[in-house]
């Protein structure tokens, strides 16, 4: 009788069960290199398959959207291939299906004229012109010639003061002829270098154009 109950309930003396499926099981564990079935697709899908394009049904399952919502959202999205049923590049389609989490204002600041639809570019440029006019009137934006004039006036002030250094030092503490000549030479060298730098600025027009800022991909401000 005990043997009967042991068969039904299991005996404490039963051998420990090894890990994995029991021997003789008709279902075998899948191989490690098995392809997994795509969500919403009939064919098997691997990473390489995703790169060749994903279907509307696949996107509907992954992004938890109705098929109609996916189709509507992808109306302007170019398909990767169109052999009857459209297939889309996953990264491209995602931009049409998901609202950006990042701050919308920060994203707008990175937009350039070429990123906008044609009908909005005129408004963009009109806004830029108004901004430049405001900065000019507020004294925040200077024309190149005004900048050069300020630099020239600063150079004149530096020149008039530095040319008196040798005489001032000689009057207060005294200088030997050699020291006087050395100081005058250093002042002349400084003035020549400053003058040369100003001339180069005028010739090369190295002051940055505000228009260039609008096309600078590293500039975040509109």
Rosetta constraint file for C-alpha pairs under 8 A:
AtomPair CA 1 CA 5 HARMONIC 6.60 0.50
AtomPair CA 2 CA 6 HARMONIC 6.07 0.50
AtomPair CA 3 CA 7 HARMONIC 6.20 0.50
AtomPair CA 4 CA 8 HARMONIC 6.48 0.50
AtomPair CA 5 CA 9 HARMONIC 5.83 0.50
AtomPair CA 5 CA 10 HARMONIC 7.46 0.50
AtomPair CA 6 CA 10 HARMONIC 4.79 0.50
AtomPair CA 6 CA 11 HARMONIC 4.92 0.50
AtomPair CA 7 CA 11 HARMONIC 7.26 0.50
AtomPair CA 10 CA 14 HARMONIC 6.95 0.50
AtomPair CA 18 CA 22 HARMONIC 7.75 0.50
AtomPair CA 21 CA 25 HARMONIC 6.65 0.50
AtomPair CA 21 CA 28 HARMONIC 7.61 0.50
AtomPair CA 21 CA 29 HARMONIC 7.78 0.50
AtomPair CA 30 CA 34 HARMONIC 6.64 0.50
AtomPair CA 35 CA 44 HARMONIC 6.08 0.50
AtomPair CA 35 CA 45 HARMONIC 6.44 0.50
AtomPair CA 35 CA 46 HARMONIC 6.39 0.50
AtomPair CA 36 CA 44 HARMONIC 5.78 0.50
AtomPair CA 36 CA 45 HARMONIC 5.90 0.50
AtomPair CA 36 CA 46 HARMONIC 6.96 0.50
AtomPair CA 37 CA 41 HARMONIC 7.42 0.50
AtomPair CA 37 CA 42 HARMONIC 7.33 0.50
AtomPair CA 37 CA 43 HARMONIC 6.50 0.50
AtomPair CA 37 CA 44 HARMONIC 4.37 0.50
AtomPair CA 37 CA 45 HARMONIC 5.59 0.50
AtomPair CA 38 CA 42 HARMONIC 7.00 0.50
AtomPair CA 38 CA 43 HARMONIC 6.58 0.50
AtomPair CA 38 CA 44 HARMONIC 5.56 0.50
AtomPair CA 38 CA 45 HARMONIC 4.93 0.50
AtomPair CA 38 CA 58 HARMONIC 7.21 0.50
AtomPair CA 39 CA 57 HARMONIC 7.72 0.50
AtomPair CA 39 CA 58 HARMONIC 5.36 0.50
AtomPair CA 39 CA 61 HARMONIC 6.46 0.50
AtomPair CA 39 CA 62 HARMONIC 7.48 0.50
AtomPair CA 40 CA 57 HARMONIC 5.05 0.50
AtomPair CA 40 CA 58 HARMONIC 4.70 0.50
AtomPair CA 40 CA 60 HARMONIC 7.99 0.50
AtomPair CA 40 CA 61 HARMONIC 6.62 0.50
AtomPair CA 41 CA 55 HARMONIC 7.50 0.50
AtomPair CA 41 CA 57 HARMONIC 6.96 0.50
AtomPair CA 41 CA 58 HARMONIC 6.30 0.50
AtomPair CA 45 CA 49 HARMONIC 5.51 0.50
AtomPair CA 45 CA 50 HARMONIC 7.07 0.50
AtomPair CA 46 CA 50 HARMONIC 6.58 0.50
AtomPair CA 47 CA 51 HARMONIC 6.69 0.50
AtomPair CA 48 CA 52 HARMONIC 6.77 0.50
AtomPair CA 49 CA 53 HARMONIC 6.90 0.50
AtomPair CA 49 CA 54 HARMONIC 7.92 0.50
AtomPair CA 50 CA 54 HARMONIC 5.87 0.50
AtomPair CA 50 CA 89 HARMONIC 7.77 0.50
AtomPair CA 50 CA 90 HARMONIC 7.17 0.50
AtomPair CA 51 CA 89 HARMONIC 6.75 0.50
AtomPair CA 51 CA 90 HARMONIC 7.49 0.50
AtomPair CA 52 CA 80 HARMONIC 7.59 0.50
AtomPair CA 52 CA 89 HARMONIC 7.24 0.50
AtomPair CA 53 CA 80 HARMONIC 6.09 0.50
AtomPair CA 53 CA 81 HARMONIC 7.19 0.50
AtomPair CA 53 CA 87 HARMONIC 4.86 0.50
AtomPair CA 53 CA 88 HARMONIC 4.73 0.50
AtomPair CA 53 CA 89 HARMONIC 4.94 0.50
AtomPair CA 53 CA 90 HARMONIC 6.70 0.50
AtomPair CA 54 CA 58 HARMONIC 6.25 0.50
AtomPair CA 54 CA 59 HARMONIC 6.98 0.50
AtomPair CA 54 CA 87 HARMONIC 4.91 0.50
AtomPair CA 54 CA 88 HARMONIC 5.27 0.50
AtomPair CA 54 CA 89 HARMONIC 6.59 0.50
AtomPair CA 54 CA 90 HARMONIC 6.53 0.50
AtomPair CA 55 CA 59 HARMONIC 6.33 0.50
AtomPair CA 55 CA 85 HARMONIC 7.42 0.50
AtomPair CA 55 CA 86 HARMONIC 6.38 0.50
AtomPair CA 55 CA 87 HARMONIC 4.68 0.50
AtomPair CA 55 CA 88 HARMONIC 6.50 0.50
AtomPair CA 56 CA 60 HARMONIC 6.03 0.50
AtomPair CA 56 CA 67 HARMONIC 6.75 0.50
AtomPair CA 56 CA 70 HARMONIC 6.68 0.50
AtomPair CA 56 CA 71 HARMONIC 6.97 0.50
AtomPair CA 56 CA 86 HARMONIC 7.37 0.50
AtomPair CA 56 CA 87 HARMONIC 7.06 0.50
AtomPair CA 56 CA 88 HARMONIC 7.98 0.50
AtomPair CA 57 CA 61 HARMONIC 6.39 0.50
AtomPair CA 57 CA 67 HARMONIC 6.41 0.50
AtomPair CA 58 CA 62 HARMONIC 6.27 0.50
AtomPair CA 59 CA 63 HARMONIC 5.81 0.50
AtomPair CA 59 CA 64 HARMONIC 7.94 0.50
AtomPair CA 59 CA 65 HARMONIC 7.90 0.50
AtomPair CA 59 CA 70 HARMONIC 7.27 0.50
AtomPair CA 60 CA 64 HARMONIC 5.67 0.50
AtomPair CA 60 CA 65 HARMONIC 4.91 0.50
AtomPair CA 60 CA 66 HARMONIC 5.77 0.50
AtomPair CA 60 CA 67 HARMONIC 5.42 0.50
AtomPair CA 60 CA 70 HARMONIC 6.20 0.50
AtomPair CA 61 CA 65 HARMONIC 6.70 0.50
AtomPair CA 63 CA 97 HARMONIC 7.75 0.50
AtomPair CA 65 CA 69 HARMONIC 6.25 0.50
AtomPair CA 65 CA 70 HARMONIC 6.49 0.50
AtomPair CA 66 CA 70 HARMONIC 6.39 0.50
AtomPair CA 67 CA 71 HARMONIC 6.23 0.50
AtomPair CA 68 CA 72 HARMONIC 6.16 0.50
AtomPair CA 69 CA 73 HARMONIC 6.08 0.50
AtomPair CA 70 CA 74 HARMONIC 6.11 0.50
AtomPair CA 70 CA 97 HARMONIC 7.01 0.50
AtomPair CA 71 CA 75 HARMONIC 6.29 0.50
AtomPair CA 73 CA 96 HARMONIC 6.00 0.50
AtomPair CA 73 CA 97 HARMONIC 6.07 0.50
AtomPair CA 74 CA 78 HARMONIC 7.97 0.50
AtomPair CA 74 CA 93 HARMONIC 6.88 0.50
AtomPair CA 74 CA 96 HARMONIC 6.23 0.50
AtomPair CA 74 CA 97 HARMONIC 7.41 0.50
AtomPair CA 77 CA 92 HARMONIC 7.51 0.50
AtomPair CA 77 CA 93 HARMONIC 6.61 0.50
AtomPair CA 77 CA 96 HARMONIC 7.12 0.50
AtomPair CA 78 CA 88 HARMONIC 7.37 0.50
AtomPair CA 79 CA 86 HARMONIC 6.10 0.50
AtomPair CA 79 CA 87 HARMONIC 5.73 0.50
AtomPair CA 79 CA 88 HARMONIC 4.68 0.50
AtomPair CA 79 CA 89 HARMONIC 7.04 0.50
AtomPair CA 80 CA 86 HARMONIC 7.61 0.50
AtomPair CA 80 CA 87 HARMONIC 5.72 0.50
AtomPair CA 80 CA 88 HARMONIC 4.73 0.50
AtomPair CA 80 CA 89 HARMONIC 5.61 0.50
AtomPair CA 81 CA 86 HARMONIC 6.06 0.50
AtomPair CA 81 CA 87 HARMONIC 5.42 0.50
AtomPair CA 81 CA 88 HARMONIC 6.86 0.50
AtomPair CA 82 CA 86 HARMONIC 4.50 0.50
AtomPair CA 82 CA 87 HARMONIC 6.32 0.50
AtomPair CA 88 CA 92 HARMONIC 7.40 0.50
AtomPair CA 88 CA 93 HARMONIC 6.25 0.50
AtomPair CA 89 CA 93 HARMONIC 6.02 0.50
AtomPair CA 90 CA 94 HARMONIC 6.02 0.50
AtomPair CA 91 CA 95 HARMONIC 6.76 0.50
AtomPair CA 92 CA 96 HARMONIC 7.21 0.50
AtomPair CA 93 CA 97 HARMONIC 6.39 0.50
AtomPair CA 94 CA 98 HARMONIC 5.89 0.50
AtomPair CA 95 CA 99 HARMONIC 7.47 0.50
AtomPair CA 95 CA 100 HARMONIC 7.99 0.50
AtomPair CA 100 CA 104 HARMONIC 7.71 0.50
AtomPair CA 102 CA 106 HARMONIC 7.57 0.50
AtomPair CA 102 CA 107 HARMONIC 7.33 0.50
AtomPair CA 103 CA 107 HARMONIC 6.40 0.50
AtomPair CA 104 CA 108 HARMONIC 6.17 0.50
AtomPair CA 105 CA 109 HARMONIC 6.34 0.50
AtomPair CA 106 CA 110 HARMONIC 6.86 0.50
AtomPair CA 107 CA 111 HARMONIC 6.97 0.50
AtomPair CA 109 CA 220 HARMONIC 5.77 0.50
AtomPair CA 109 CA 221 HARMONIC 5.47 0.50
AtomPair CA 109 CA 222 HARMONIC 5.55 0.50
AtomPair CA 110 CA 219 HARMONIC 7.63 0.50
AtomPair CA 110 CA 220 HARMONIC 4.95 0.50
AtomPair CA 110 CA 221 HARMONIC 6.65 0.50
AtomPair CA 110 CA 222 HARMONIC 7.06 0.50
AtomPair CA 111 CA 115 HARMONIC 5.99 0.50
AtomPair CA 111 CA 116 HARMONIC 7.44 0.50
AtomPair CA 111 CA 222 HARMONIC 7.30 0.50
AtomPair CA 112 CA 116 HARMONIC 7.00 0.50
AtomPair CA 112 CA 214 HARMONIC 6.92 0.50
AtomPair CA 112 CA 215 HARMONIC 7.01 0.50
AtomPair CA 112 CA 222 HARMONIC 7.41 0.50
AtomPair CA 113 CA 121 HARMONIC 5.89 0.50
AtomPair CA 113 CA 124 HARMONIC 6.74 0.50
AtomPair CA 113 CA 125 HARMONIC 7.78 0.50
AtomPair CA 113 CA 214 HARMONIC 8.00 0.50
AtomPair CA 114 CA 121 HARMONIC 7.79 0.50
AtomPair CA 116 CA 120 HARMONIC 6.18 0.50
AtomPair CA 116 CA 121 HARMONIC 6.19 0.50
AtomPair CA 117 CA 121 HARMONIC 6.62 0.50
AtomPair CA 118 CA 122 HARMONIC 7.84 0.50
AtomPair CA 120 CA 124 HARMONIC 6.33 0.50
AtomPair CA 121 CA 125 HARMONIC 6.28 0.50
AtomPair CA 122 CA 126 HARMONIC 6.16 0.50
AtomPair CA 123 CA 127 HARMONIC 6.16 0.50
AtomPair CA 124 CA 128 HARMONIC 6.37 0.50
AtomPair CA 125 CA 129 HARMONIC 6.25 0.50
AtomPair CA 126 CA 130 HARMONIC 6.30 0.50
AtomPair CA 127 CA 131 HARMONIC 6.17 0.50
AtomPair CA 128 CA 132 HARMONIC 6.24 0.50
AtomPair CA 128 CA 222 HARMONIC 7.70 0.50
AtomPair CA 129 CA 133 HARMONIC 6.22 0.50
AtomPair CA 130 CA 134 HARMONIC 6.16 0.50
AtomPair CA 131 CA 135 HARMONIC 6.22 0.50
AtomPair CA 132 CA 136 HARMONIC 6.16 0.50
AtomPair CA 132 CA 141 HARMONIC 7.45 0.50
AtomPair CA 133 CA 137 HARMONIC 6.19 0.50
AtomPair CA 134 CA 138 HARMONIC 6.00 0.50
AtomPair CA 135 CA 139 HARMONIC 6.15 0.50
AtomPair CA 135 CA 140 HARMONIC 4.91 0.50
AtomPair CA 135 CA 141 HARMONIC 5.12 0.50
AtomPair CA 136 CA 140 HARMONIC 5.88 0.50
AtomPair CA 136 CA 141 HARMONIC 4.60 0.50
AtomPair CA 136 CA 142 HARMONIC 6.33 0.50
AtomPair CA 137 CA 141 HARMONIC 7.91 0.50
AtomPair CA 142 CA 146 HARMONIC 6.15 0.50
AtomPair CA 142 CA 147 HARMONIC 6.39 0.50
AtomPair CA 143 CA 147 HARMONIC 6.50 0.50
AtomPair CA 144 CA 148 HARMONIC 6.26 0.50
AtomPair CA 144 CA 205 HARMONIC 7.73 0.50
AtomPair CA 144 CA 207 HARMONIC 6.49 0.50
AtomPair CA 145 CA 149 HARMONIC 6.13 0.50
AtomPair CA 146 CA 150 HARMONIC 6.37 0.50
AtomPair CA 147 CA 151 HARMONIC 6.33 0.50
AtomPair CA 148 CA 152 HARMONIC 6.02 0.50
AtomPair CA 148 CA 198 HARMONIC 7.74 0.50
AtomPair CA 148 CA 202 HARMONIC 7.23 0.50
AtomPair CA 149 CA 153 HARMONIC 6.17 0.50
AtomPair CA 150 CA 154 HARMONIC 6.22 0.50
AtomPair CA 151 CA 155 HARMONIC 6.20 0.50
AtomPair CA 151 CA 198 HARMONIC 7.54 0.50
AtomPair CA 152 CA 156 HARMONIC 6.33 0.50
AtomPair CA 152 CA 198 HARMONIC 7.48 0.50
AtomPair CA 153 CA 157 HARMONIC 6.40 0.50
AtomPair CA 154 CA 158 HARMONIC 6.28 0.50
AtomPair CA 155 CA 159 HARMONIC 6.04 0.50
AtomPair CA 155 CA 194 HARMONIC 7.32 0.50
AtomPair CA 155 CA 195 HARMONIC 7.56 0.50
AtomPair CA 156 CA 160 HARMONIC 6.19 0.50
AtomPair CA 157 CA 161 HARMONIC 6.44 0.50
AtomPair CA 158 CA 162 HARMONIC 6.03 0.50
AtomPair CA 159 CA 163 HARMONIC 6.04 0.50
AtomPair CA 159 CA 191 HARMONIC 6.52 0.50
AtomPair CA 160 CA 164 HARMONIC 7.03 0.50
AtomPair CA 161 CA 165 HARMONIC 6.95 0.50
AtomPair CA 162 CA 187 HARMONIC 6.30 0.50
AtomPair CA 163 CA 184 HARMONIC 7.47 0.50
AtomPair CA 163 CA 187 HARMONIC 6.68 0.50
AtomPair CA 163 CA 188 HARMONIC 7.97 0.50
AtomPair CA 164 CA 168 HARMONIC 5.99 0.50
AtomPair CA 165 CA 169 HARMONIC 6.08 0.50
AtomPair CA 165 CA 183 HARMONIC 7.85 0.50
AtomPair CA 165 CA 184 HARMONIC 7.99 0.50
AtomPair CA 166 CA 170 HARMONIC 6.14 0.50
AtomPair CA 166 CA 180 HARMONIC 5.93 0.50
AtomPair CA 166 CA 183 HARMONIC 6.00 0.50
AtomPair CA 166 CA 184 HARMONIC 6.11 0.50
AtomPair CA 167 CA 171 HARMONIC 6.16 0.50
AtomPair CA 168 CA 172 HARMONIC 6.28 0.50
AtomPair CA 169 CA 173 HARMONIC 5.77 0.50
AtomPair CA 169 CA 174 HARMONIC 6.39 0.50
AtomPair CA 169 CA 175 HARMONIC 7.11 0.50
AtomPair CA 170 CA 174 HARMONIC 4.00 0.50
AtomPair CA 170 CA 175 HARMONIC 4.93 0.50
AtomPair CA 170 CA 180 HARMONIC 7.48 0.50
AtomPair CA 175 CA 179 HARMONIC 5.70 0.50
AtomPair CA 175 CA 180 HARMONIC 5.73 0.50
AtomPair CA 176 CA 180 HARMONIC 6.09 0.50
AtomPair CA 177 CA 181 HARMONIC 6.10 0.50
AtomPair CA 178 CA 182 HARMONIC 6.15 0.50
AtomPair CA 179 CA 183 HARMONIC 6.20 0.50
AtomPair CA 180 CA 184 HARMONIC 6.23 0.50
AtomPair CA 181 CA 185 HARMONIC 6.14 0.50
AtomPair CA 182 CA 186 HARMONIC 6.31 0.50
AtomPair CA 183 CA 187 HARMONIC 6.26 0.50
AtomPair CA 184 CA 188 HARMONIC 6.18 0.50
AtomPair CA 185 CA 189 HARMONIC 6.15 0.50
AtomPair CA 186 CA 190 HARMONIC 6.22 0.50
AtomPair CA 187 CA 191 HARMONIC 6.24 0.50
AtomPair CA 188 CA 192 HARMONIC 6.09 0.50
AtomPair CA 189 CA 193 HARMONIC 6.26 0.50
AtomPair CA 190 CA 194 HARMONIC 6.30 0.50
AtomPair CA 191 CA 195 HARMONIC 6.04 0.50
AtomPair CA 192 CA 196 HARMONIC 6.06 0.50
AtomPair CA 193 CA 197 HARMONIC 6.22 0.50
AtomPair CA 194 CA 198 HARMONIC 6.37 0.50
AtomPair CA 195 CA 199 HARMONIC 6.27 0.50
AtomPair CA 196 CA 200 HARMONIC 6.20 0.50
AtomPair CA 197 CA 201 HARMONIC 6.29 0.50
AtomPair CA 198 CA 202 HARMONIC 6.36 0.50
AtomPair CA 199 CA 203 HARMONIC 6.23 0.50
AtomPair CA 200 CA 204 HARMONIC 5.87 0.50
AtomPair CA 201 CA 205 HARMONIC 5.48 0.50
AtomPair CA 201 CA 206 HARMONIC 5.69 0.50
AtomPair CA 201 CA 207 HARMONIC 7.66 0.50
AtomPair CA 202 CA 206 HARMONIC 7.66 0.50
AtomPair CA 208 CA 212 HARMONIC 7.32 0.50
AtomPair CA 209 CA 213 HARMONIC 7.00 0.50
AtomPair CA 210 CA 214 HARMONIC 7.02 0.50
AtomPair CA 211 CA 215 HARMONIC 7.19 0.50
AtomPair CA 212 CA 216 HARMONIC 6.18 0.50
AtomPair CA 213 CA 219 HARMONIC 6.55 0.50
AtomPair CA 214 CA 219 HARMONIC 7.63 0.50
AtomPair CA 214 CA 222 HARMONIC 6.76 0.50
